[in-house]
């Protein structure tokens, strides 16, 4: 399967206390943490291309430009949606949006690069 513009992915979770800014160290309040929202957004992007990756391939995040526009309390479900807007060789660009049960909580763009898993790990661990 080929990776093409318009492919979509989604990810969702229930906000728990361990997903809050106070717990992950990105703030002092018991509200959904921006780093957790980012991880959910990246998960939606991964899901969009998972079925199109070849044997031994994966994707790695290379760029992220987001705005966290609304706070979410513990107990609400959050969902991220990603749609491919550009494919330039191994670089895939996504429009990403996150929602809670009341509406949009975050939005932005994200880029991922398709890599061969073992080659990527070998290069990374050669730093040791």
ABEGO torsion letter per residue (X at the ends): XBBBBGBBBBBBBBBBAAABAAAAGAEABBBBBAAAAAAAAAAAAAAAAAAABBBGBBBBBABBBBBBABBBBBGBBBBBBBBBABBBEABBBBBBBBBBAAEBABBEBBBBBBBBAAAAAAAAAAAX
